[in-house]
Amino acid sequence: MIAFIVIGIAGLALLLLSLLVGEIVDLGDGAVSGTTLGVGGVVFGAVGVIVTTNDLPTWLAYVGSLVVALVVMALVQALVKHLRVSEDGVPASLVGVQGTATTAIDPARGEVSLDAVHELERRLAWSDEPIPEGARVVVLEQSGSRVRVQRHYPND
């Protein structure tokens, strides 16, 4: 049972390290990650301890632990790949999005709240001409997290 506990603890350490620091193990060009190996170690150790605690044969503990760990590792790796593919690598363009000036906006400073679905926060903004607080605006340009806006009139 000690072997299962040691493997489980090592797996937990690898899992926590991979989650906190980043992937420190990446085998086969992303085929197996540190997160996957850590989860596999935890599951292998846990299943082994459960089987041996219930006085089942030792060979069953090793075989069962290995099979369950491999299945869970495959599931975790599939999930990790899916999450990597779905990451927002490219920010969405905000040009043309309308919003409201939450402060007065001038060429040096200002702040807007945009109406886009994915916009949860306010953004720093600037404008070529002064825009009063509460006015409707439209985004002309995006520079990092800041946006250049102009006043938008509903009739336009």
Solvent accessible surface area in square Angstrom, and as a share of the most:
residue,aa,sasa,rsa
1,M,114,0.51
2,I,128,0.65
3,A,47,0.37
4,F,3,0.01
5,I,71,0.36
6,V,89,0.51
7,I,69,0.35
8,G,13,0.13
9,I,111,0.56
10,A,60,0.46
11,G,5,0.05
12,L,84,0.42
13,A,58,0.45
14,L,41,0.21
15,L,29,0.14
16,L,87,0.43
17,L,83,0.41
18,S,5,0.03
19,L,114,0.56
20,L,150,0.75
21,V,106,0.61
22,G,32,0.31
23,E,69,0.31
24,I,84,0.43
25,V,38,0.22
26,D,82,0.42
27,L,98,0.49
28,G,62,0.60
29,D,148,0.77
30,G,8,0.08
31,A,50,0.39
32,V,44,0.25
33,S,0,0.00
34,G,0,0.00
35,T,17,0.10
36,T,3,0.01
37,L,56,0.28
38,G,0,0.00
39,V,26,0.15
40,G,3,0.03
41,G,12,0.11
42,V,47,0.27
43,V,28,0.16
44,F,29,0.12
45,G,3,0.03
46,A,48,0.37
47,V,30,0.17
48,G,0,0.00
49,V,41,0.24
50,I,104,0.53
51,V,19,0.11
52,T,31,0.18
53,T,86,0.50
54,N,94,0.48
55,D,132,0.68
56,L,84,0.42
57,P,63,0.40
58,T,86,0.50
59,W,163,0.57
60,L,62,0.31
61,A,0,0.00
62,Y,97,0.37
63,V,77,0.44
64,G,20,0.19
65,S,0,0.00
66,L,94,0.47
67,V,82,0.47
68,V,60,0.35
69,A,5,0.04
70,L,96,0.48
71,V,84,0.48
72,V,39,0.23
73,M,36,0.16
74,A,65,0.50
75,L,120,0.60
76,V,27,0.16
77,Q,19,0.08
78,A,61,0.47
79,L,100,0.50
80,V,23,0.13
81,K,105,0.45
82,H,117,0.52
83,L,98,0.49
84,R,93,0.34
85,V,129,0.74
86,S,66,0.43
87,E,125,0.56
88,D,136,0.71
89,G,70,0.67
90,V,129,0.74
91,P,105,0.66
92,A,55,0.43
93,S,83,0.54
94,L,1,0.00
95,V,89,0.51
96,G,48,0.46
97,V,31,0.18
98,Q,68,0.30
99,G,0,0.00
100,T,43,0.25
101,A,1,0.01
102,T,27,0.16
103,T,56,0.32
104,A,66,0.51
105,I,1,0.01
106,D,45,0.23
107,P,84,0.53
108,A,67,0.52
109,R,159,0.58
110,G,10,0.09
111,E,43,0.19
112,V,0,0.00
113,S,43,0.28
114,L,12,0.06
115,D,84,0.44
116,A,19,0.15
117,V,148,0.85
118,H,105,0.47
119,E,25,0.11
120,L,166,0.83
121,E,137,0.62
122,R,146,0.53
123,R,50,0.18
124,L,102,0.51
125,A,0,0.00
126,W,42,0.15
127,S,1,0.01
128,D,102,0.53
129,E,95,0.43
130,P,109,0.68
131,I,3,0.02
132,P,65,0.41
133,E,120,0.54
134,G,50,0.48
135,A,9,0.07
136,R,83,0.30
137,V,0,0.00
138,V,22,0.12
139,V,2,0.01
140,L,63,0.31
141,E,69,0.31
142,Q,50,0.22
143,S,61,0.39
144,G,67,0.64
145,S,75,0.48
146,R,87,0.32
147,V,0,0.00
148,R,58,0.21
149,V,1,0.01
150,Q,80,0.35
151,R,85,0.31
152,H,36,0.16
153,Y,113,0.43
154,P,111,0.70
155,N,151,0.77
156,D,133,0.69
